[in-house]
Amino acid sequence: MQPDRLASQLQLFLDILDHGSFSATARLHALTPSAVARRMDALEQSLGYRLFNRTTHVVKPTSAAQAFAIRARRIIHELNLARMESGQLDDAPQGNIRIDAPAPFGRRHLAPALAEFLTLYPQVDIQLQLIDSFIDLQGEHLGQVDLVLRIGPLADTRLVATPLAPMIRVVCASPAYLERRGLPETPDDLCQHDGIDWDTLAPPQAWRFERAGKTYTSRPGRMRLQANNAEALLCGALAGLGIAHLPTWLISEHLLRGELLPLFCQDGLPATEASGVYALRLTREANARSHLLLNFLKNRFGPVPPWDRSLRERFPTRG
């Protein structure tokens, strides 16, 4: 099978897995549901086992599909890297890219991605500044950087935003805290518990829940720790100070190791939020090196971020 055809077929399979239906995937790829079904039939035939159990209204992945998905994502990632490497000819981009990013996300996810990018493109240099506070996008600062990474809702319409990754936020607490204070059965029980939260600029989706199709807010009754830094909030949660509502890009490894336990996830992880991780720039046309980096980061972080993949296998996502 040709590499491009293989990548297309694997991406189709992963999109069905992520979106839960042939029809949603068909809309994403401008295909008919029957065309999607035929391509999955061909993939299953070539593999020699079923990937989906299908009924009239439901498509459910088999256990084999979950295992195959890990390899499929790796294959697509390697093919994308191969395409990038093959494009390094005499006209390869060169020069410096200046980037500002939030420090917690930058240390965990952006810096390793940039190191891989620089290995692929030896004629490109990157100047990375990690900011512990909220990044200022006003005044002269905009002219001093090529890209600014921002997590959360976007209000400044002057800027051109490139989505890099969706975001999921999970209510969580340490096993020690839950053993000491008990397990809240519903978000309404949070008022009887200690909490950990941002002291300013709280994310608009924090402590919001849905009931009967309506959104409502429910917070812990006492905030034991408030801070303006995500890693400080994580430390408080790991220390058992209270219940926190934190993004999976920050806590996924701790959830997988059992150092934090997800709450209210009996039916799966919460749905992705309307906002996510963005790369912002002032001009609509990015220079060649910045455009190359944006495409690299989109492939690296989306459509399902690497920090969410193992979580999705353990906790199917709602919505």
Stockholm file with secondary structure:
# STOCKHOLM 1.0

chainA/1-319         MQPDRLASQLQLFLDILDHGSFSATARLHALTPSAVARRMDALEQSLGYRLFNRTTHVVKPTSAAQAFAIRARRIIHELNLARMESGQLDDAPQGNIRIDAPAPFGRRHLAPALAEFLTLYPQVDIQLQLIDSFIDLQGEHLGQVDLVLRIGPLADTRLVATPLAPMIRVVCASPAYLERRGLPETPDDLCQHDGIDWDTLAPPQAWRFERAGKTYTSRPGRMRLQANNAEALLCGALAGLGIAHLPTWLISEHLLRGELLPLFCQDGLPATEASGVYALRLTREANARSHLLLNFLKNRFGPVPPWDRSLRERFPTRG
#=GR chainA/1-319 SS CCHHHHHHHHHHHHHHHHHSSHHHHHHHHTCCHHHHHHHHHHHHHHHTSCSEEECSSCEEECHHHHHHHHHHHHHHHHHHHHHHHHTCSTTCCCEEEEEEEEHHHIIIIIHHHHHHHHHHCTTEEEEEEEESSCCCCSGGGGGGCSEEEEEECCCCTTSEEEEEEECCEEEEECHHHHHHHCCCSSGGGGGGSEEEEESSSCCTTTTEEEETTEEEECCCSEEEEEESCHHHHHHHHHTTSCBEEEEHHHHHHHHHHTSSEESSCTTCBCCCCSCEEEEEESSSSCCHHHHHHHHHHHHHHCSSCHHHHHHHHHSCBCC
#=GC SS_cons         CCHHHHHHHHHHHHHHHHHSSHHHHHHHHTCCHHHHHHHHHHHHHHHTSCSEEECSSCEEECHHHHHHHHHHHHHHHHHHHHHHHHTCSTTCCCEEEEEEEEHHHIIIIIHHHHHHHHHHCTTEEEEEEEESSCCCCSGGGGGGCSEEEEEECCCCTTSEEEEEEECCEEEEECHHHHHHHCCCSSGGGGGGSEEEEESSSCCTTTTEEEETTEEEECCCSEEEEEESCHHHHHHHHHTTSCBEEEEHHHHHHHHHHTSSEESSCTTCBCCCCSCEEEEEESSSSCCHHHHHHHHHHHHHHCSSCHHHHHHHHHSCBCC
//
